[in-house]
Amino acid sequence: MMPQGLESYSRAMLAQIAREYMLLGQLNSRTGYAALAKNHGQQAYKDTAIHNWMAASPVYSKRMQTAMRLTEGSDVEGILKGLQLECGLSHQYFDAHFKMTSQDEGFFWLDRCGPLLDTEPRGEAAVKVMCHDIEDPTFDATAAAGNARARVRPVHRPPRVPSDRSPVCRWRVFIDHAAEPRSLPTVAEPVMETRLANTQIMRSEPREPGGLDYYNGPLFEQLELERFSHQALALICKELGIQVHLLIHTLGLAVAARYGDAAVDDITAFQMTGSCWVASERLASCLGHAGGGIDAVIAILDIHPAFQPREYISTRVKKTGPHSATLELGNCAAKEDDVVFSWFNLLLSGRDEGLAALVQGIDSRARIAPTERALQWQVTVDPDAIPAEAPLSVQVAKGTPLSNFKLENHIELLDVTP
């Protein structure tokens, strides 16, 4: 019997899947911004990235704070916990540490920063764009989701002096009681009204004992996802799926605001194609399906973040033969949403190159073809087929260190109980 949904996986595997979802959020930035630069030049990156993250992060931060009861301590503690549970600080790719010093003050610092290591070879100016121009407004927008007077300020940050300085950066998070309260960023307002932002995710029935159902206890300096219960991890995976889709949508909004609606689809398709292929490869390896075949395709389609959470995106996958299956998009909130720029809407419009890449990342012999039924595709894996060649977007995605970044598990923490 093939797995059905995230809830069918073990605690240990859900923790690994959640880290893969986080990493996809980072990979989407690399592929999306590469497409932006290809179509509109390198100068397009900074303002688009600020809009992208400022529009999404306050929305998904508030969601995670509510879902995991992060603010039952202080507001600053809730903000720090939220940073630990978002794809912007993807676990292990960022070696992040967190500490409270008082009710209204805390710090986080990075002993290792994957994006910085990728950016430093490009020079000091590129580092300043990432660590100054983009981080300043987006960190404050994220913090304001926890408290309108919350602020995030650097103690020190790159460019690194000396060049091997460690930690690479350190940030202070605090409540400035004398400050004017910050309202929701203007760019986030339309996002907050979408069905995506308001999707209700119900907790599943627990399948395994052990672990924390909520993160309303003490702040961990380093948070390993294995500390959470099966129920909590299933929810965290789904919330991370929401984060991924919010960031896809807000990148589209940012591009449309600068270059017009017509500029968005090619960038979104490039992003989906490159990111989905690599995410599929990684998930297939993580879940023990690296050998490919139609059963592997079905298993990965079942939990691929492109189609998560199920509360928002409905898909039906049915095996139709020893080497074939059908994938159908059902009626769901995503189909009725005002989220114009999305991977789902690409498929609705007939742009299915991203879906082809998704299945070929699982098995390069896989092929898709629309059926006579609307929004349904036949998926076949011909053992004798010539493996598909990776398009440019996949080559870009595979050219990033993220593509082969090794994630570790922390099985020893599975016995941690509330």
Secondary structure, DSSP 8 states (H G I E B T S, - for coil): ----SGGGS-HHHHHHHHHHHHHHHHHHHHHHHHHHHHHH-GGGHHHHHHHHHHHHHHHHHHHHHHHTTGGGS-HHHHHHHHHHTSGGG-BTTEEEEEEEEETTEEEEEEEEEHHHHHHGGG-HHHHHIIIIIIHHHHHHHHHHTT-TTEEEEEEE-SS-SSTT-SSSEEEEEEE-TTS------GGGHHHHTSTTTT---------S--SBS---S---SS--GGGB-HHHHHHHHHHHHHHHHHHHHHHHHHHHHHH-GGGHHHHHHHHHHHHHHHHHHHHHHHTT-TT-SHHHHHHHHHH-GGG--TTT--EEEEEEETTEEEEEE-S-HHHHSS--SSHHHHHHTT--HHHHHHHHHH-TTEEEEE-SSTTEEEEEE-TTS------HHHHHHHTSGGGG------GGGGG---
